[in-house]
Amino acid sequence: MLSGKLLGLVKYIYLLLIISIVATIICFDYIDVPYKKQHFIPNWAVILIIAIVSILILTAAILISRKHPVLFDRIIIFINNNYVIILGSASIIVFLIQLIISWNFYFKTGWDVGFLTSYAMSMQKSASIHDYFSTNPNNLFLSFLFSIIIKLANIIGIDPYFGLIIFGNFLVNISSVLTSLIIFEYTKNKILGILSLCIFIQWIALSPWIVIPYSETYGVIFPIISLYLYIKEKLIGSNNYFRVFMIGLTATLGYLIKPTTIIVFIAIIIAEIFELFSRTDSNRKGVIINIVIILLSISAILFLHSNLKAGFGIDEEKSLGPFHYVMMGLNAESSGGYSKEDKLFSMSFGTKEERKKGNISVIKQRIENYGLDGLVKHFIRKA
């Protein structure tokens, strides 16, 4: 695994990021951005309330441990002895709550979700559907997954759209359990595992976004699975080639649904590279084999995905590409969000190469216009 110094550095960087996020939420609440929802209680007050409640809970736990040590010990013992039962019970209860919440206020949204569900339900290609997937080929796999879930929903006899929401809720729910297991496996502390479960449930599992069947709810589980498998592999210390293969497979599937999920996989690869160079020549063989197996699993999934795109008839020259999204992320008027003007600009080019050059030109221009100070302020608005 990573050396002690590097691991310590990563922890400090992570702490710095968390402090930066909290500081941004508290100090820059006044910044106006598109679609910003003004709440009655400002962000700084919400953070203060959370901090006070957290301190009160921690204080109560300390007082109970001192005044009633036997009771406190029994609680700790109960959690340690029934950790799996607590996880399973909490998962079932939260899933039922998710379904109740979703059923009472879900709605059929448009935008990308509308295109995906429309094609997944009919599997009939129209000119608009073909153009959409040609410009956004990353969503084709998710639409294919939607079509399978819709078929199952029709067999069961429930509303297909709500079936997509149910499956999304299920994936988010399982993600909360796996996150708890990751914390436990890494720290060997079941109390911290339960604490992470509570935080995940509050901020993610019960988020209003669970009623939107899109890449956020469907993609969240894949980097978590990859990380769980990687930690198991490292802690056990034996090369389980199937587990290694699944790390690459889940990471690639996550990338095809939500490209940003690849960040966790990149971190895994960086960790393996550091380990490769920190080992002696005789111990590098296992790391090299793991990397080769991961690359094979990635190649297999990408090969299947390329066949899926070929079967659909994707026009590769219409693909917007990563530079379009970088350009759009630097748009001052939209605060780095969706911009119709930027999309029309990118689509005005006839080939991918011309589009790439046009996007790069605008990217350079926008960075120059911002300057260092303006660029930092723009990233604060995006955050």
C-alpha positions as a Markdown table, in Angstrom:
| # | Residue | x | y | z |
|---|---|---|---|---|
| 1 | Met | 0.0 | 0.0 | 0.0 |
| 2 | Leu | 1.0 | 3.7 | 0.0 |
| 3 | Ser | 3.9 | 4.7 | 2.2 |
| 4 | Gly | 3.1 | 6.3 | 5.6 |
| 5 | Lys | 4.3 | 9.7 | 4.4 |
| 6 | Leu | 2.2 | 9.7 | 1.3 |
| 7 | Leu | -0.9 | 8.4 | 3.1 |
| 8 | Gly | -0.4 | 11.2 | 5.7 |
| 9 | Leu | -0.2 | 13.8 | 2.9 |
| 10 | Val | -3.4 | 12.5 | 1.3 |
| 11 | Lys | -5.2 | 12.8 | 4.6 |
| 12 | Tyr | -4.1 | 16.4 | 4.9 |
| 13 | Ile | -5.1 | 17.2 | 1.4 |
| 14 | Tyr | -8.5 | 15.6 | 2.0 |
| 15 | Leu | -8.9 | 17.7 | 5.2 |
| 16 | Leu | -8.0 | 20.8 | 3.3 |
| 17 | Leu | -10.6 | 20.0 | 0.6 |
| 18 | Ile | -13.3 | 19.5 | 3.2 |
| 19 | Ile | -12.4 | 22.8 | 4.9 |
| 20 | Ser | -12.5 | 24.6 | 1.5 |
| 21 | Ile | -15.9 | 23.2 | 0.7 |
| 22 | Val | -17.4 | 24.2 | 4.1 |
| 23 | Ala | -15.7 | 27.7 | 3.8 |
| 24 | Thr | -17.2 | 28.1 | 0.3 |
| 25 | Ile | -20.7 | 27.2 | 1.5 |
| 26 | Ile | -20.5 | 29.6 | 4.5 |
| 27 | Cys | -18.6 | 32.5 | 3.0 |
| 28 | Phe | -19.9 | 32.7 | -0.5 |
| 29 | Asp | -23.6 | 32.2 | 0.0 |
| 30 | Tyr | -24.2 | 35.7 | -1.4 |
| 31 | Ile | -23.0 | 34.8 | -4.9 |
| 32 | Asp | -25.8 | 34.5 | -7.4 |
| 33 | Val | -25.8 | 31.7 | -9.8 |
| 34 | Pro | -28.4 | 30.4 | -12.4 |
| 35 | Tyr | -31.2 | 28.3 | -10.9 |
| 36 | Lys | -30.0 | 29.2 | -7.3 |
| 37 | Lys | -32.7 | 28.5 | -4.7 |
| 38 | Gln | -32.9 | 31.1 | -2.0 |
| 39 | His | -33.7 | 29.4 | 1.4 |
| 40 | Phe | -35.2 | 31.1 | 4.4 |
| 41 | Ile | -32.2 | 29.9 | 6.5 |
| 42 | Pro | -28.8 | 30.9 | 5.1 |
| 43 | Asn | -26.1 | 28.4 | 4.6 |
| 44 | Trp | -23.9 | 29.6 | 7.4 |
| 45 | Ala | -26.9 | 29.1 | 9.8 |
| 46 | Val | -27.5 | 25.6 | 8.6 |
| 47 | Ile | -23.8 | 24.7 | 9.1 |
| 48 | Leu | -23.9 | 26.3 | 12.5 |
| 49 | Ile | -27.0 | 24.2 | 13.5 |
| 50 | Ile | -25.4 | 21.0 | 12.2 |
| 51 | Ala | -22.2 | 21.8 | 14.2 |
| 52 | Ile | -24.1 | 22.5 | 17.4 |
| 53 | Val | -26.2 | 19.4 | 17.0 |
| 54 | Ser | -23.1 | 17.3 | 16.3 |
| 55 | Ile | -21.4 | 18.8 | 19.4 |
| 56 | Leu | -24.4 | 18.1 | 21.6 |
| 57 | Ile | -24.6 | 14.5 | 20.4 |
| 58 | Leu | -20.8 | 14.0 | 21.0 |
| 59 | Thr | -21.1 | 15.6 | 24.4 |
| 60 | Ala | -24.1 | 13.3 | 25.3 |
| 61 | Ala | -22.1 | 10.3 | 24.2 |
| 62 | Ile | -19.1 | 11.4 | 26.4 |
| 63 | Leu | -21.4 | 12.0 | 29.4 |
| 64 | Ile | -23.1 | 8.6 | 29.0 |
| 65 | Ser | -19.8 | 6.9 | 28.7 |
| 66 | Arg | -18.7 | 8.5 | 32.0 |
| 67 | Lys | -21.8 | 8.4 | 34.1 |
| 68 | His | -23.2 | 5.1 | 32.7 |
| 69 | Pro | -20.1 | 3.2 | 31.5 |
| 70 | Val | -21.9 | -0.2 | 31.7 |
| 71 | Leu | -24.8 | 1.1 | 29.5 |
| 72 | Phe | -22.3 | 2.6 | 27.1 |
| 73 | Asp | -20.3 | -0.5 | 26.9 |
| 74 | Arg | -23.5 | -2.5 | 26.2 |
| 75 | Ile | -24.4 | -0.3 | 23.3 |
| 76 | Ile | -20.9 | -0.6 | 21.9 |
| 77 | Ile | -21.0 | -4.4 | 22.3 |
| 78 | Phe | -24.4 | -4.6 | 20.7 |
| 79 | Ile | -23.3 | -2.7 | 17.7 |
| 80 | Asn | -20.1 | -4.8 | 17.3 |
| 81 | Asn | -22.1 | -8.1 | 17.7 |
| 82 | Asn | -24.9 | -7.1 | 15.4 |
| 83 | Tyr | -23.2 | -4.9 | 12.8 |
| 84 | Val | -24.4 | -6.8 | 9.8 |
| 85 | Ile | -28.0 | -7.0 | 11.2 |
| 86 | Ile | -28.0 | -3.3 | 11.8 |
| 87 | Leu | -26.8 | -2.6 | 8.3 |
| 88 | Gly | -29.4 | -4.9 | 6.8 |
| 89 | Ser | -32.3 | -3.5 | 8.9 |
| 90 | Ala | -31.3 | 0.1 | 8.2 |
| 91 | Ser | -31.0 | -0.7 | 4.5 |
| 92 | Ile | -34.5 | -2.1 | 4.4 |
| 93 | Ile | -36.1 | 0.7 | 6.4 |
| 94 | Val | -34.3 | 3.4 | 4.3 |
| 95 | Phe | -35.4 | 1.7 | 1.1 |
| 96 | Leu | -39.0 | 1.7 | 2.2 |
| 97 | Ile | -38.7 | 5.4 | 3.1 |
| 98 | Gln | -37.1 | 6.1 | -0.3 |
| 99 | Leu | -40.1 | 4.5 | -2.0 |
| 100 | Ile | -42.6 | 6.4 | 0.0 |
| 101 | Ile | -40.9 | 9.7 | -0.7 |
| 102 | Ser | -40.4 | 8.9 | -4.4 |
| 103 | Trp | -44.0 | 7.8 | -4.9 |
| 104 | Asn | -45.4 | 11.0 | -3.3 |
| 105 | Phe | -43.6 | 13.5 | -5.4 |
| 106 | Tyr | -41.9 | 12.0 | -8.4 |
| 107 | Phe | -42.5 | 13.5 | -11.8 |
| 108 | Lys | -41.5 | 12.8 | -15.4 |
| 109 | Thr | -38.7 | 15.3 | -16.2 |
| 110 | Gly | -37.4 | 16.3 | -19.6 |
| 111 | Trp | -33.9 | 17.3 | -20.7 |
| 112 | Asp | -31.5 | 14.3 | -21.0 |
| 113 | Val | -33.7 | 12.1 | -18.9 |
| 114 | Gly | -36.6 | 12.7 | -21.3 |
| 115 | Phe | -34.5 | 11.6 | -24.3 |
| 116 | Leu | -33.1 | 8.5 | -22.5 |
| 117 | Thr | -36.5 | 7.3 | -21.2 |
| 118 | Ser | -38.2 | 8.0 | -24.5 |
| 119 | Tyr | -35.8 | 5.8 | -26.5 |
| 120 | Ala | -35.6 | 3.2 | -23.8 |
| 121 | Met | -39.4 | 2.7 | -23.7 |
| 122 | Ser | -39.9 | 2.5 | -27.5 |
| 123 | Met | -36.4 | 1.4 | -28.8 |
| 124 | Gln | -37.4 | 3.3 | -31.9 |
| 125 | Lys | -34.9 | 5.6 | -33.5 |
| 126 | Ser | -36.1 | 9.0 | -34.7 |
| 127 | Ala | -34.0 | 11.8 | -36.2 |
| 128 | Ser | -34.0 | 13.7 | -32.9 |
| 129 | Ile | -33.0 | 10.6 | -30.9 |
| 130 | His | -30.2 | 9.7 | -33.4 |
| 131 | Asp | -28.8 | 13.3 | -33.2 |
| 132 | Tyr | -29.0 | 13.3 | -29.4 |
| 133 | Phe | -27.0 | 10.1 | -28.9 |
| 134 | Ser | -24.6 | 11.1 | -31.7 |
| 135 | Thr | -23.8 | 14.3 | -29.8 |
| 136 | Asn | -24.0 | 12.6 | -26.4 |
| 137 | Pro | -22.8 | 9.0 | -27.0 |
| 138 | Asn | -21.9 | 8.6 | -23.3 |
| 139 | Asn | -25.7 | 8.3 | -22.5 |
| 140 | Leu | -26.3 | 5.4 | -24.9 |
| 141 | Phe | -25.3 | 2.7 | -22.4 |
| 142 | Leu | -27.5 | 4.2 | -19.7 |
| 143 | Ser | -30.5 | 4.2 | -22.1 |
| 144 | Phe | -29.7 | 0.5 | -22.9 |
| 145 | Leu | -29.8 | -0.2 | -19.2 |
| 146 | Phe | -33.0 | 1.7 | -18.8 |
| 147 | Ser | -34.6 | -0.5 | -21.5 |
| 148 | Ile | -33.9 | -3.7 | -19.5 |
| 149 | Ile | -35.4 | -2.2 | -16.3 |
| 150 | Ile | -38.4 | -1.0 | -18.2 |
| 151 | Lys | -39.0 | -4.5 | -19.6 |
| 152 | Leu | -38.8 | -5.9 | -16.1 |
| 153 | Ala | -41.2 | -3.2 | -14.8 |
| 154 | Asn | -43.7 | -4.1 | -17.6 |
| 155 | Ile | -43.5 | -7.8 | -16.6 |
| 156 | Ile | -44.2 | -7.0 | -13.0 |
| 157 | Gly | -47.0 | -4.6 | -13.9 |
| 158 | Ile | -45.8 | -1.2 | -12.6 |
| 159 | Asp | -45.3 | 2.1 | -14.2 |
| 160 | Pro | -42.0 | 1.8 | -16.2 |
| 161 | Tyr | -40.8 | 5.3 | -15.3 |
| 162 | Phe | -41.4 | 4.6 | -11.6 |
| 163 | Gly | -39.6 | 1.3 | -12.1 |
| 164 | Leu | -36.5 | 3.3 | -13.1 |
| 165 | Ile | -36.8 | 5.4 | -10.0 |
| 166 | Ile | -37.1 | 2.2 | -7.8 |
| 167 | Phe | -34.0 | 0.7 | -9.3 |
| 168 | Gly | -32.1 | 4.0 | -8.8 |
| 169 | Asn | -33.2 | 4.1 | -5.1 |
| 170 | Phe | -32.0 | 0.5 | -4.8 |
| 171 | Leu | -28.5 | 1.4 | -6.1 |
| 172 | Val | -28.2 | 4.4 | -3.9 |
| 173 | Asn | -29.4 | 2.2 | -0.9 |
| 174 | Ile | -26.8 | -0.5 | -1.6 |
| 175 | Ser | -24.2 | 2.3 | -2.0 |
| 176 | Ser | -24.8 | 3.4 | 1.6 |
| 177 | Val | -24.2 | -0.1 | 2.9 |
| 178 | Leu | -21.0 | -0.6 | 0.9 |
| 179 | Thr | -19.7 | 2.8 | 2.1 |
| 180 | Ser | -20.2 | 1.7 | 5.7 |
| 181 | Leu | -18.4 | -1.6 | 4.9 |
| 182 | Ile | -15.5 | 0.4 | 3.3 |
| 183 | Ile | -15.1 | 2.5 | 6.5 |
| 184 | Phe | -15.2 | -0.6 | 8.7 |
| 185 | Glu | -12.8 | -2.6 | 6.5 |
| 186 | Tyr | -10.3 | 0.3 | 6.5 |
| 187 | Thr | -10.6 | 1.4 | 10.1 |
| 188 | Lys | -11.7 | -1.9 | 11.7 |
| 189 | Asn | -14.1 | 0.2 | 13.7 |
| 190 | Lys | -17.8 | -0.7 | 13.4 |
| 191 | Ile | -18.9 | 2.4 | 15.2 |
| 192 | Leu | -17.4 | 4.6 | 12.5 |
| 193 | Gly | -19.0 | 2.3 | 9.9 |
| 194 | Ile | -22.5 | 3.0 | 11.5 |
| 195 | Leu | -21.7 | 6.7 | 11.7 |
| 196 | Ser | -20.8 | 6.8 | 8.0 |
| 197 | Leu | -24.0 | 5.0 | 7.2 |
| 198 | Cys | -26.0 | 7.7 | 9.1 |
| 199 | Ile | -24.2 | 10.5 | 7.2 |
| 200 | Phe | -24.8 | 8.8 | 3.8 |
| 201 | Ile | -28.5 | 8.3 | 4.5 |
| 202 | Gln | -29.0 | 11.9 | 5.6 |
| 203 | Trp | -27.1 | 13.6 | 2.7 |
| 204 | Ile | -27.4 | 11.1 | -0.2 |
| 205 | Ala | -29.9 | 8.3 | 0.3 |
| 206 | Leu | -32.7 | 10.6 | 1.2 |
| 207 | Ser | -31.8 | 13.4 | -1.2 |
| 208 | Pro | -34.6 | 14.7 | -3.5 |
| 209 | Trp | -32.4 | 13.7 | -6.4 |
| 210 | Ile | -33.4 | 10.0 | -5.9 |
| 211 | Val | -36.6 | 10.7 | -8.0 |
| 212 | Ile | -34.5 | 11.6 | -11.0 |
| 213 | Pro | -33.5 | 8.4 | -12.9 |
| 214 | Tyr | -30.3 | 9.6 | -14.4 |
| 215 | Ser | -26.5 | 9.1 | -14.1 |
| 216 | Glu | -26.2 | 10.5 | -10.6 |
| 217 | Thr | -28.4 | 7.8 | -9.0 |
| 218 | Tyr | -27.3 | 5.1 | -11.3 |
| 219 | Gly | -23.6 | 5.9 | -11.3 |
| 220 | Val | -22.9 | 6.4 | -7.6 |
| 221 | Ile | -22.6 | 2.7 | -6.8 |
| 222 | Phe | -19.8 | 1.8 | -9.3 |
| 223 | Pro | -16.8 | 3.8 | -7.8 |
| 224 | Ile | -17.9 | 2.6 | -4.3 |
| 225 | Ile | -17.8 | -1.0 | -5.5 |
| 226 | Ser | -14.4 | -0.5 | -7.1 |
| 227 | Leu | -13.1 | 1.1 | -3.9 |
| 228 | Tyr | -14.6 | -1.7 | -1.7 |
| 229 | Leu | -13.0 | -4.4 | -3.9 |
| 230 | Tyr | -9.7 | -2.6 | -3.9 |
| 231 | Ile | -9.6 | -2.3 | -0.1 |
| 232 | Lys | -10.5 | -5.9 | 0.3 |
| 233 | Glu | -7.7 | -6.9 | -2.1 |
| 234 | Lys | -5.1 | -4.8 | -0.2 |
| 235 | Leu | -6.2 | -5.8 | 3.3 |
| 236 | Ile | -6.4 | -9.6 | 2.5 |
| 237 | Gly | -3.0 | -9.4 | 0.8 |
| 238 | Ser | -3.6 | -12.2 | -1.7 |
| 239 | Asn | -4.0 | -11.7 | -5.4 |
| 240 | Asn | -7.6 | -12.6 | -6.2 |
| 241 | Tyr | -7.7 | -12.1 | -9.9 |
| 242 | Phe | -11.5 | -12.2 | -10.1 |
| 243 | Arg | -11.7 | -9.4 | -7.6 |
| 244 | Val | -9.1 | -7.4 | -9.6 |
| 245 | Phe | -11.0 | -8.0 | -12.8 |
| 246 | Met | -14.2 | -6.7 | -11.2 |
| 247 | Ile | -12.4 | -3.5 | -10.1 |
| 248 | Gly | -11.7 | -2.7 | -13.8 |
| 249 | Leu | -15.1 | -3.8 | -14.9 |
| 250 | Thr | -17.1 | -1.8 | -12.4 |
| 251 | Ala | -14.9 | 1.3 | -12.9 |
| 252 | Thr | -15.5 | 1.1 | -16.7 |
| 253 | Leu | -19.3 | 0.6 | -16.3 |
| 254 | Gly | -19.4 | 3.6 | -14.0 |
| 255 | Tyr | -17.5 | 5.6 | -16.5 |
| 256 | Leu | -20.0 | 4.7 | -19.3 |
| 257 | Ile | -22.8 | 5.9 | -17.0 |
| 258 | Lys | -21.2 | 8.9 | -15.3 |
| 259 | Pro | -17.7 | 9.8 | -16.6 |
| 260 | Thr | -16.6 | 11.6 | -13.4 |
| 261 | Thr | -16.8 | 8.3 | -11.5 |
| 262 | Ile | -13.5 | 7.4 | -13.1 |
| 263 | Ile | -11.8 | 9.6 | -10.5 |
| 264 | Val | -11.8 | 6.8 | -7.9 |
| 265 | Phe | -10.3 | 4.4 | -10.4 |
| 266 | Ile | -7.6 | 6.9 | -11.3 |
| 267 | Ala | -6.7 | 7.1 | -7.6 |
| 268 | Ile | -6.5 | 3.3 | -7.5 |
| 269 | Ile | -4.1 | 3.2 | -10.5 |
| 270 | Ile | -2.0 | 6.0 | -8.9 |
| 271 | Ala | -1.8 | 4.0 | -5.7 |
| 272 | Glu | -0.8 | 0.9 | -7.6 |
| 273 | Ile | 1.9 | 2.8 | -9.5 |
| 274 | Phe | 3.4 | 4.1 | -6.2 |
| 275 | Glu | 3.3 | 0.6 | -4.9 |
| 276 | Leu | 5.0 | -0.8 | -8.0 |
| 277 | Phe | 8.0 | 1.5 | -7.6 |
| 278 | Ser | 8.2 | 1.1 | -3.9 |
| 279 | Arg | 8.6 | -2.7 | -4.1 |
| 280 | Thr | 11.6 | -4.7 | -5.0 |
| 281 | Asp | 11.9 | -6.3 | -8.4 |
| 282 | Ser | 10.9 | -9.7 | -7.1 |
| 283 | Asn | 7.7 | -8.3 | -5.6 |
| 284 | Arg | 6.6 | -6.3 | -8.6 |
| 285 | Lys | 5.2 | -9.2 | -10.5 |
| 286 | Gly | 1.9 | -9.3 | -8.6 |
| 287 | Val | 1.2 | -5.5 | -9.1 |
| 288 | Ile | 2.0 | -5.8 | -12.9 |
| 289 | Ile | -0.4 | -8.8 | -13.2 |
| 290 | Asn | -3.1 | -6.8 | -11.5 |
| 291 | Ile | -2.6 | -3.9 | -13.8 |
| 292 | Val | -2.8 | -6.2 | -16.9 |
| 293 | Ile | -6.0 | -7.8 | -15.6 |
| 294 | Ile | -7.6 | -4.4 | -15.0 |
| 295 | Leu | -6.6 | -3.3 | -18.5 |
| 296 | Leu | -8.1 | -6.5 | -20.0 |
| 297 | Ser | -11.4 | -5.9 | -18.1 |
| 298 | Ile | -11.6 | -2.3 | -19.3 |
| 299 | Ser | -10.8 | -3.4 | -22.9 |
| 300 | Ala | -13.6 | -6.0 | -22.8 |
| 301 | Ile | -16.3 | -3.5 | -21.7 |
| 302 | Leu | -15.1 | -0.8 | -24.1 |
| 303 | Phe | -15.2 | -3.4 | -26.9 |
| 304 | Leu | -18.8 | -4.3 | -26.1 |
| 305 | His | -19.7 | -0.6 | -25.8 |
| 306 | Ser | -18.2 | 0.2 | -29.2 |
| 307 | Asn | -20.4 | -2.6 | -30.7 |
| 308 | Leu | -23.4 | -1.1 | -29.0 |
| 309 | Lys | -22.6 | 2.3 | -30.6 |
| 310 | Ala | -22.0 | 0.7 | -33.9 |
| 311 | Gly | -25.3 | -1.2 | -33.8 |
| 312 | Phe | -27.1 | 2.1 | -33.0 |
| 313 | Gly | -25.4 | 3.9 | -35.8 |
| 314 | Ile | -23.7 | 6.6 | -33.8 |
| 315 | Asp | -22.3 | 9.4 | -36.0 |
| 316 | Glu | -18.9 | 9.9 | -34.3 |
| 317 | Glu | -18.3 | 13.2 | -36.0 |
| 318 | Lys | -21.2 | 14.7 | -34.1 |
| 319 | Ser | -19.8 | 13.8 | -30.7 |
| 320 | Leu | -19.4 | 16.9 | -28.5 |
| 321 | Gly | -16.3 | 15.6 | -26.8 |
| 322 | Pro | -14.6 | 16.6 | -23.5 |
| 323 | Phe | -13.3 | 19.9 | -24.7 |
| 324 | His | -16.9 | 21.1 | -25.3 |
| 325 | Tyr | -17.7 | 20.5 | -21.6 |
| 326 | Val | -14.5 | 22.2 | -20.5 |
| 327 | Met | -15.4 | 25.2 | -22.6 |
| 328 | Met | -19.0 | 25.2 | -21.2 |
| 329 | Gly | -17.6 | 24.9 | -17.7 |
| 330 | Leu | -15.7 | 28.2 | -18.2 |
| 331 | Asn | -18.8 | 30.1 | -19.4 |
| 332 | Ala | -19.2 | 33.1 | -17.1 |
| 333 | Glu | -22.8 | 33.8 | -18.0 |
| 334 | Ser | -24.0 | 30.3 | -17.1 |
| 335 | Ser | -21.6 | 30.0 | -14.1 |
| 336 | Gly | -20.1 | 27.0 | -15.8 |
| 337 | Gly | -23.5 | 25.2 | -16.2 |
| 338 | Tyr | -25.5 | 24.3 | -19.3 |
| 339 | Ser | -25.3 | 26.9 | -22.0 |
| 340 | Lys | -27.5 | 26.6 | -25.1 |
| 341 | Glu | -25.2 | 29.1 | -27.0 |
| 342 | Asp | -22.1 | 27.0 | -26.3 |
| 343 | Lys | -23.9 | 23.8 | -27.5 |
| 344 | Leu | -25.0 | 25.5 | -30.7 |
| 345 | Phe | -21.4 | 26.7 | -31.2 |
| 346 | Ser | -20.0 | 23.2 | -30.8 |
| 347 | Met | -22.6 | 21.7 | -33.1 |
| 348 | Ser | -21.8 | 24.3 | -35.8 |
| 349 | Phe | -18.7 | 22.4 | -36.7 |
| 350 | Gly | -18.9 | 19.5 | -39.2 |
| 351 | Thr | -16.1 | 17.3 | -37.8 |
| 352 | Lys | -14.7 | 16.3 | -34.4 |
| 353 | Glu | -11.3 | 17.8 | -35.2 |
| 354 | Glu | -12.8 | 21.2 | -36.2 |
| 355 | Arg | -15.0 | 21.1 | -33.1 |
| 356 | Lys | -12.0 | 20.3 | -30.9 |
| 357 | Lys | -9.9 | 23.2 | -32.3 |
| 358 | Gly | -12.9 | 25.6 | -31.9 |
| 359 | Asn | -13.5 | 24.6 | -28.3 |
| 360 | Ile | -9.8 | 24.9 | -27.4 |
| 361 | Ser | -9.7 | 28.3 | -29.0 |
| 362 | Val | -12.6 | 29.5 | -26.8 |
| 363 | Ile | -11.2 | 27.8 | -23.7 |
| 364 | Lys | -7.9 | 29.8 | -24.1 |
| 365 | Gln | -9.8 | 33.0 | -24.7 |
| 366 | Arg | -12.0 | 32.6 | -21.7 |
| 367 | Ile | -9.0 | 31.8 | -19.4 |
| 368 | Glu | -7.2 | 34.9 | -20.7 |
| 369 | Asn | -10.3 | 37.0 | -20.1 |
| 370 | Tyr | -10.7 | 35.7 | -16.5 |
| 371 | Gly | -7.1 | 36.1 | -15.4 |
| 372 | Leu | -5.9 | 34.2 | -12.4 |
| 373 | Asp | -8.1 | 36.2 | -9.9 |
| 374 | Gly | -11.2 | 35.9 | -12.1 |
| 375 | Leu | -10.6 | 32.2 | -12.7 |
| 376 | Val | -10.5 | 31.5 | -9.0 |
| 377 | Lys | -13.7 | 33.5 | -8.5 |
| 378 | His | -15.4 | 31.6 | -11.3 |
| 379 | Phe | -14.4 | 28.2 | -9.7 |
| 380 | Ile | -15.9 | 29.5 | -6.4 |
| 381 | Arg | -19.2 | 30.2 | -8.1 |
| 382 | Lys | -19.1 | 26.8 | -9.7 |
| 383 | Ala | -18.5 | 25.2 | -6.3 |
